[in-house]
Amino acid sequence: LLKFIEWSLGKLLFRSRGYDNQCFFKSRAFKLHPTPLIEIESPDCGKTGAVLSKEYSKVGLGRFPELSWPPASPDVKEFLLIAEDPDSPFGANVHGIYCFISPTVTTFGPSDLLLAEEGGPSKILKSGYRVGKNRRSVVYIPPRPPIGHGPHRYFFELIALREQLDPNKISSVPTKEELAEAVVGKVHSWGLWSATYESKW
């Protein structure tokens, strides 16, 4: 019965999708950088546009896709990574935010999501990255779109910054909106890897 109700709501809200304009890369910091220039691939899932298997979903293992990109130029001082679902029926939904990634890093995956310590509102990963806010206050929300709502796209946005963010001026659990303002004037370039997943009855 619950699945039928979910399916019915999914069908009812089917046209409520495509909130790309609410995504991080559409904020004002990207006015001079409208096009993604960093090429991102996933060694385990493939090129952008891949279809995620159940292993990567909330009903599976919830695995984070391995991501890789070319070495950064010397004028890149830091990376920021944000995962979003632009097809969520009520607006673009943040699945993960990861701050203070070293400019020498060229990969990101499940091993980077291990917590350094449990407890407290803030989350620092063993990799040293700071975790931002999502609706469940967890490190990462795996894909799990409503049954009947069709396939959802998942955007993994890598932002290269020409200037480091000041950790003392960023909240312990920064929001997407806070970071959108913090990176104004600091964006060097960015890249986008996308994948789709559909919950089926």
C-alpha positions in Angstrom: 0.0 0.0 0.0 2.8 2.4 0.9 4.6 1.7 -2.4 1.3 2.4 -4.3 0.8 5.7 -2.5 4.4 6.7 -3.3 4.0 5.6 -6.9 0.8 7.6 -7.2 2.5 10.7 -5.8 5.5 10.2 -8.0 3.3 10.1 -11.1 1.3 13.2 -9.9 4.5 15.1 -9.4 6.2 13.7 -12.6 6.5 17.1 -14.2 8.1 18.7 -11.1 11.7 18.3 -12.1 14.5 20.0 -13.9 15.5 22.6 -11.3 19.0 23.0 -12.9 18.8 26.8 -12.3 18.8 26.1 -8.5 22.1 24.2 -8.7 25.3 25.5 -7.2 27.0 26.2 -10.6 24.1 28.6 -11.4 24.8 30.9 -8.5 26.2 34.4 -9.1 29.8 33.3 -8.5 29.6 31.5 -11.9 28.4 34.4 -13.9 31.8 34.6 -15.7 32.2 30.8 -15.7 29.1 29.5 -17.3 30.7 26.4 -19.0 32.3 23.4 -17.2 35.9 23.1 -18.2 37.2 20.4 -15.9 36.7 16.9 -17.4 35.5 14.5 -14.7 35.2 10.7 -15.2 34.2 7.9 -12.9 36.5 4.8 -13.1 33.8 2.6 -11.7 30.7 4.1 -13.4 32.0 5.6 -16.6 31.7 8.9 -18.4 29.2 11.6 -17.6 25.6 10.4 -18.3 26.2 7.0 -16.8 23.3 5.0 -15.3 23.9 4.1 -11.7 23.3 0.6 -10.6 21.5 -0.4 -7.4 24.8 -0.6 -5.6 25.1 3.2 -5.6 21.5 3.8 -4.4 20.0 4.1 -0.9 18.3 0.8 -1.3 21.7 -0.8 -2.2 25.1 -0.2 -0.6 24.8 3.6 -1.0 28.2 3.7 -2.6 29.7 7.1 -3.7 30.9 7.0 -7.3 34.7 7.1 -7.7 35.5 10.4 -9.5 38.8 11.5 -11.2 40.0 14.6 -13.0 43.3 15.9 -14.5 45.9 17.6 -12.3 45.1 21.2 -11.6 47.1 24.2 -12.8 49.3 26.1 -10.3 46.8 28.9 -9.9 44.2 26.5 -8.4 44.4 26.7 -4.6 41.5 24.5 -3.5 38.6 22.4 -4.6 35.0 22.2 -3.5 32.7 19.3 -4.4 28.9 19.3 -4.3 26.5 16.6 -5.2 22.9 17.6 -6.1 19.7 16.1 -7.5 18.1 18.8 -9.8 15.1 16.5 -10.5 13.8 16.3 -6.9 10.1 17.3 -7.1 10.4 20.2 -4.7 13.6 21.8 -6.0 17.3 20.9 -6.3 18.3 18.7 -3.4 21.8 18.7 -1.9 23.2 15.1 -1.4 26.7 16.1 -0.3 29.1 19.0 0.2 32.8 18.6 0.8 35.1 21.6 1.5 38.8 22.3 1.7 40.0 19.7 -0.8 43.7 20.1 -1.7 44.5 21.3 -5.2 46.9 18.4 -5.6 44.0 15.9 -5.3 42.8 14.3 -8.5 40.3 11.7 -7.2 37.4 11.5 -4.8 35.5 8.3 -3.7 34.1 6.3 -0.8 37.4 6.1 1.1 37.3 9.9 1.3 34.0 9.9 3.2 35.2 8.1 6.4 34.6 10.2 9.5 37.6 11.2 11.6 35.4 11.4 14.7 31.8 10.8 15.6 29.5 13.1 17.6 28.7 16.8 17.5 27.1 18.8 14.7 30.3 19.2 12.6 31.7 16.4 10.5 35.4 16.3 9.7 36.5 13.4 7.4 39.7 11.4 7.8 40.8 13.0 4.6 40.6 16.4 6.3 37.6 17.6 4.3 34.7 19.4 6.0 31.2 18.1 5.3 28.5 20.6 4.5 24.7 20.6 5.2 22.2 18.3 3.6 18.6 17.6 4.7 19.6 14.5 6.7 22.7 15.9 8.3 24.8 13.0 7.1 28.0 12.7 5.1 26.3 11.7 1.9 22.7 10.9 0.9 22.7 8.1 -1.8 20.2 8.4 -4.7 16.6 7.3 -3.9 14.1 9.2 -6.0 10.4 8.6 -5.5 9.0 5.5 -7.1 7.0 6.6 -10.2 8.9 9.9 -10.6 11.1 8.5 -13.3 14.9 8.7 -13.6 16.6 11.5 -11.7 19.9 13.1 -12.7 22.6 13.4 -10.1 25.2 16.2 -10.5 28.6 16.0 -9.0 30.1 19.5 -9.3 33.8 20.1 -8.8 34.7 23.7 -8.3 38.3 24.8 -8.6 39.1 28.0 -6.5 41.8 30.5 -7.3 41.8 31.4 -3.6 41.4 29.2 -0.5 38.3 29.6 1.7 39.0 30.8 5.2 38.0 27.9 7.5 37.5 30.4 10.3 34.9 32.3 8.3 33.0 29.2 7.2 30.4 27.5 9.4 31.3 24.2 11.0 28.5 22.7 8.8 28.3 25.1 5.8 25.2 25.3 3.7 25.0 25.5 -0.1 23.8 29.1 0.2 26.6 30.1 2.5 29.3 28.6 0.2 27.7 30.2 -2.9 28.5 33.6 -1.4 31.9 32.5 0.0 33.2 31.5 -3.5 32.1 34.8 -5.2 35.3 36.1 -6.9 37.2 32.9 -6.2 36.0 30.6 -8.9 38.8 29.5 -11.3 36.9 26.8 -13.2 34.6 23.9 -12.6 33.5 20.5 -13.9 30.4 18.4 -13.9 29.9 14.6 -13.8 26.3 13.5 -14.0 24.6 10.1 -13.6 21.0 8.9 -13.5 19.1 6.6 -11.2 15.5 5.5 -11.1 13.6 3.8 -8.3 11.4 1.0 -9.7 8.5 -0.8 -8.2 
